Amino acid sequence: MTKQLYIETVGCQMNLLDSELVVASLRKQGYALAKKASRADVILFNTCSVREHAEEKIYSALGRLKHIKRQHPKKVIGVIGCMAQNHQSKVFQRAPFVDLVVGPGQLHQIPDLIHRVMENGGPQLEVSLDRKGEHRRTVEQSFESYDPLRMPEMRPSRYQAFVRIQIGCDKFCTYCIVPKVRGPEQGRNPDEILAEARQLADEGCREIVLLGQTVNSYRYQESGKTTRLSDLLYRLSDIQGIDRLKFVTNYPRDMTIDLLHAVRDLPKCAHYLHVPAQSGSNRMLRQMKRGYTVEQYREMLSKIREHIPTAAVTSDFIVGFCGETEDDFALTCDLVRESRFKNSFIFKYSERPGTKGADRYPDDISDPVKKDRNNTLLAIQNAISEEMNQQKIGREYEVLVEGPSKSSRKQEHQGNRLQLTGRTMTDDIVVFDGNLRQQGQLLPITIYDANAFTLFGEVRMEHVGPEVYSLSPEFTN
C-alpha cells in the first residue's frame, strides 16, 4: 500500500517552500499526501520560531497526537524547521513520543531519517552547528540548501512559485531568532537559480517570487565576479514563459539604485517592494540594532518613489518592544501616516530566548499595552489602505488569475457563480467572477469596489468565457 504523509506548515514563505521540497523528496520515495494526521504513516510539522505563539501552537498540536502515537506506535512524528533548530533536544523532552527533530539545514536528510526510525533506529536529531565557537565556513556548510525538487500541488497556485536565492541572515537584529536558526547569510549560485526558474517555466509557472531573509542583500561571488539581485533580475527576465518577478523581504540599507532601476526598466518586475521599517523611533531602532535611522528610511522611501512612482510599498512594525514609550509609539504612528504604505504587517513583540534582546533588555511592556498599540497602528494603516484602494475604483489592471476564492471553495455545491482571485503587478488581491479556464491567465480587470484588503472587479467582456458552476476534483482536495 502507498505510504501516507501529513505535513502542517506554519511561518513564512521560506517554510512554505521548504515544505514543498520535503514533500517532493518523499513523493519520490512513494508517499502520497494525506488530508488528516490520523490517516498518515508519517506526520511532520514544519515550524517557526519567530514568535512564541507559533512554537506553542506546535506543542499543542503534538499533544493532540499523543494518544494516536500510543495506539499506532509505528507512526513517525517529526518536528522540522526553525523550531527544531532552536529547541533541538528540548522537543524530545516536551514531547517524548516525537521521532524526528530536523533543522532547516538538514531537510534533505528526512527520507533517510524516516527510514532509520522505521528500522527501529530510535529518535533522530539532525541540526546545524551553533554559530558561536565555530568557524563561519564550517557553520555555513552545516546549513545546506537543496532546491531543485518541486511539488506544484503544494503551492497556493500552480502558476506561482517561490525560488530561494539566499539562506540565512547576518543582520542580528536584537529581537530576531532567524540568524540562529537559519544560519549565516549565503547567496545561492545564480546558475542554479536560473536552471530552477527555467524548470518552473516549463511546468507552466508564470510568476516567480525570489526569497531571502534580506533578499536585496543578495550577493554571489565567483571567479572575481559579483552577481547582485539586479543582475539576477535581468537574467531571469529573459526566460520565456515567466511573466512576473517579485522578491521579498528587503532590507532598507540595501535598497540600491541599481536595483530600483532594474525594477523600473524590466517589464516583468512587479512594482511591489516589501521593506520593513519596524519602528518610527530612532531610539527603538538603535535598541533593535536595525542599522539605520528613521531619516535614512525616509530617504530610501523617497528614492523608491522618485525612481518608481507607481511602486506599492509595504512594511513591518513591531509594537511593544523593550522600553518603548508612548512617545516612541507616537513616532511610529507618524511614520505610518506619512509613508502611506499599501499595507503593513504589525506584530506585538515576543521575547525570543537566545536573542540579544532577551539577554539585554527586559520585556517590560504589558500585554494589554502591546495589544492596544497593535490595534491602534492597525487602524491607522487600514484606513490608509482603504483610502488608497478606493482610488483604484474605475481603473483597469492586469491580473494574474490564481484560482477559486475561498468562498467559492465553500459554496461549490450551492450552484453559485464561480468566484476567482488574482493579483495585480503591485500585489493587490482582486476578486472577480469567472471560470476555471481563466486560471493562469493575465486578464484586464476593471475595479468596481474595494475595501482595505481587497479589490473587486470584472473582466473585460471579450475575455469572459463560458460559465462554470462547480470545481474540478483537483481544486477540491
N, C-alpha and C positions, 0 to 999 in steps of 0.2 A: 504494500500500500504506500501511496505517496505520503511523505512526511510533511507535517503541517507546522508552519511558522506564524507566530503572532508577534508583531512589533508595535510598540507605542512610543511616540516621539514627542518630547517637549523641548521648547527652546527656540533657537534662532534658525536662520536659513542654512547655516552650516550643519546643524543637526539633521535637518530635512534631507540635505544632500548625503550626509553620512548614512542615514537610514536607507536611502535609495541604493547606495553602493553595497551595504551589508546584505540587503535583500537580493540584489543581483548576484552576489557571490554565493549565497545559499541556494538560490534558484538553480545555479549550475550544479549544485550537489543534490538536486532532486526535490527541493522543498517547494510547497505551494503555500500561498498566504491564507491564513485562517481569519475569520471575522471576529472570533471570540477566543480569549485566552484559554478558556476551559477545553476547547477542542484542539489545542495545539500541542505538538510534541516539544517544541522549543518556544519559550516566551522571553522576549527581550524588551528591555526598557532603555531607550536612548535618552540620556538625561542632560540636564542643565544645572549649573552651579552658580549662575549669576545672581539669583535671589534665593533666600532660604525657603520661600514658599514652594518653589519648583522642586527642591530636594525633598521637602516633607510630603509633597504630593506623591512622589515616587515611593517613599517608605510606606505611605498609606496604601498605595496600590499593591505593594509587595505583601503587606499584612493581610490583604484580602485573598492572597493566593496561598496562604499558609495551609489551609485545610485541603486545597486542591493538591498541593505537593505531598501532603500526608497520605491522601487517597491514591495518588499516582506518583510514586517516588521516582519513576524513570523520566518524568518530565524534566526538561532542562530549563532553569530560570536564570536569566542573566541581566546584569546591570552594566551598561556600556556608556561610553561618552565622558563628558566633563565631570559629572559627579563621581564616576568610578575613579578617575584620575585624582580627584580631590580627596575623596574619603578612603579609597583603597580598601584595606582590610577592615575598616570600620563598618563597611557594608555587611560583611560576614558576621560581625558582632551583633548588629541590629537585626539582621535577617539571616540566621544561620542556615536556612534552607536554600539560600541562593547558591548556584553552582558556578557562575561566571562573573568576574569583575574585570572589565576590559576598558582601558583608556582610549581616547580618540586617536592616539598614535599607533595603536595595535589592532585596529578593527579588521585589518586584512587577515589576522590570525583566527578570527572567530570560527570559521568552518573546522579548522583543526582542533581548536579548543573544545568545541561541542563534541567532536568525535572522542576526544580524550575522556570527557565526562561520561559519555555513554559507554566507554570501555572501562568504567569504574576507576578512572584516574583521579577521582576526588575533585574538590573545588579547585578552580583555576583562576589565578590572579595574574594579569599581564598589564602593566602600566609603564609609562615612560619614566626616565630618570628625573630627579628633582633638579631644578636649575641651580640650587645652592651647592657649592662644593664640587661641581663637575665642570670640566672644560666645555665651553659653548658648543664646539663642533660635536663632541660626544653626546651632549643633550639633544642637539638638532637631529642627529641620526636616530635617536630613540623615539622621535616623533615622526613616524613615517606617514607619507601621504600616498594613497592609492586612489586613482580616479577614473581609469578607463571604463570599468564596468558600469553599465547604466540600466535603469529599470523604469521605462516610461510609465508603467502603471502606478508607480509610487509618487508621481508628480501631481501637483494640483491641476495641471493641464499638460497634455502630451505635446502641445505646441510651444511650451516654455520650459526652460531647463536652467538649473544652476550649474556654473562651472567654477571650480575653485582655482584661483590664481595665486593664492597666498595662504600660508598657515601660520599660526602663532602671532604674537604681539610683543613688542619691546617698549611700549609706552609706559607701562607700570603706573597707571592711574591708581591713586590710593584706595579707591572703592572697589577695584575690579580684580576678579579672580582669574580672568582669562589668560594672562601671561603664565600663570602657574599651571593651569590645566590644559592649555593649548600649546605651550612651549615657545621657543624663540621664533621671531619673525623670519620667515623664509619665503622667497618668491619662487614660484614654480617655473620650470623650463618653458619658455614661450612656444617651442616647437610641440611640446606635449599638449599645451592648451589649444593650439591651432588644430592639431590632429583630433582632439576630442570634439571641438566645435564642428569640424567637418563631418565627423561621425553623427553628431546630433542633427546636422542639416540633412544628412542622408536619411535619417529616421523621420523627417518631417517637422523637426523643430524650427520655429520661425523667430523665437526670441530667446536670447541668452542673457542671463544675469551673472555677471562676474562677482565672485565672492572673495572677501578678505576681511580680517578683523579691522584693519585700516587700509582699505583696498587701494586708495590713491597713493599709499606709501610703497606700492609695488615696485621692486627693482630686481632685475636678474642680470648678473654679470657673468660673462663667459668669453674667453679669448680676448680680453681687453675691451669688449663691447658691453654697454649697459642698455638693457631694454626697460623702458618706463611704461606706465599704464597707457600714456598717449600713443606710444609706438605700437603697443599691443592692439589698441582700438583700430588703428589704421590697417593693420594686417587682418584683423578679424572682419573688418567691414568689406573686404574683398571676397568673402566666402559666399558663394551662390546659395540661395535658399534662406539664409539668415537675414531677416528684415529689421530686427531691432536689437540694440545692445544697451544694457544697463549695467551699473556697477554700484555695489554697496559693501560696507559703510565707509564714509570718507572721514579723514582727519583734517581739521581746519588748516593747520600749518602746511599741509602737503597739497592744498588746492592750488596747483601751479598754473601759470598762464598757458603753458604748452598743452595741459590737459583741457583747460577751458576752450582753447582754440580747436582741439580735436572734437569736443562735443559740439561746438558751434558749426564746424565745417563738414562733419561727416553726417550725411542724411540719415544713417541708420542709428545714430546715437540718440537715445531718449534725452529730452531736456528735463531731466529729473535728477536732483542731487540731494542725497541724504547726508547732512553734515551736522552731527551732534554738537550742541553748544554746552549742555549740562547745567550751566548756571549763568546768570547775568551779573554776578558779583565777582570782582577780581579777587577778593579775599577767599571766597569759596573755591575759585578756580585754582588759586595757589595751593589751598589745602587739599584739593583733589589731585594736584600735580598734573594738570591738563596741558601745561606747556605753552599757553597763550593767554592773552588778556582779552577782555571784552572789546577793547578798542581794536585789537587785531582781528577778532572775529567779525566785527562790523566792517572792517576794511576788506576782508575776504568776501563777505556778502556783497559788498559794493562792486567788487571786481566781477563776481558772478553775473550780477545784473547789468554791468557795463558790457560784458562780452557776450552774454546770452540773455537778452531781455525777456525772452519767453520762458526762462527756466523756472520750474517749480522746485522750491527748496523746502525740505522737511528737516526736523531736528529732534533731538532727545534732550530731556531735562530730568535731573534728579532733585527732588524736594526733600527737605528734612535731613540733609547731610549734616555731619557733626558740627555743632556750633552755629548752624545757620540762624541768623536773627531775622526779625521781621523786616529790617532794612535790607538785608541780603535778599530775602524773598521778593521784596518790592522791586528791586533792581532786575530780578529775573522776569517779573511780570512786565516791566517796562521794555525789556529786550524782546519779549514775545509780541507785545503790542506794536512795537516799532518795526520788527522784522517781517511781519506778515507772512509767516510760514504757511505753506499749503496745509501742513499738518505737523503736530508734534506728539511724540510718544513720551508720556510723563510717568515717572516711576517714583515711588516712595523709597527712600534709602533703606537698604537692607544690609546690615553688617555681615561681612564675609570673613570668617576666621582664616588667617593666613595672608590677608592683605595688609598693606601698610596702614590703611585707615583703621582697621580693627586694632592694630598694635599701638598706634599713636594717639588716636582720638576716641573719647567716649561717645557712644551713641546716645546723645543727651537730648534729642528731640522726641517728645512723646508721640505715640501712635495717633492720638486724636489730632494733634497739631499737623503731623505729616498728612493725615487724611484730608484735613481742611485745606491745606496748601495745595495738595494734589487736585482737589475738586475745584478750587479757585482758579488755578492755572489752566485746568482743562476747560473750564467755562470760557475763559478768555480766548483760548485757542479755537474752541468750537464755534464761537461767534465769528471769529475771523474767517475760519474755513467756510462757514455757511455764506457769509457775505461774498467771499471770493467765488464760490460756486454759483451763487445767484447771478453773477455777472456773465456766466457761461451759457445761460439760457438763451436760446435762439441761435447759438453758434453751431457750426458743424465741425466734428472732429473725426479723425481716422482712428478706428478702434480695432484692436486685435481681439477677436472673439475667442474666449477661453472655454465656455461651455455653459451648461444649465446652471441657473442660480440655485441657491439653497432652497428657496421657496418652491421652485419647480420640482426639485427632487422630492420634496414633501408632498406635493399636490399631484404627482404624476398619475395617480389613479382616479383623479376627480374630473378629468376631461377639460381642465383649464388650458388656455393657450400657453405654449412654452415660453418661458422667460429665460433669457440668456444674459451672461455678464461678459464684459471685456474691459480692456484698459486703453487709455489714450497714450500718446507719446510723453505726457507729463505724469503718467501713472495714476490718473483719475479712474476710479471704478465707474463703469457705465452699465446700467441695466436697461434692457430693451426686449421687446417681443420679437421672436424669430423662429428659426427651425434648426435642427441639428446639422443640416448640410452647411450651415454657415460657420461651424466651428473651424478655427484655424485661419479664417479669412480676415483680411483687413477691409473693414467696411466704413463708408462715410455715414455717420450718425448725427442727427440734429438733436440738440438737447432741448427738452420742453419743461423740465422741472429739476429741482436739485435740493438737497439738504447738506448738512455739514460733511457728510461722509460719502455720498453717492450722487451721481448724475443719472437722470432718467431721460432716455432718448428714443428716437425712432429711426429706422433705416430708411435711407433714400429709396424711393419706390422702385427704381429699376433693379435694386439689389434684393428685393423681397422675393423669397422663393415659396414653394408650397408649404402650407401649414403642417406642423407635426404636433400631435397631441399627447404622445407618450414617449418615454425614454427607451432607447435601445438597451439591451442587457448590460453592455459594457459600462453604462452610467448608473446602474442600479446596485452595484456592489457596495 
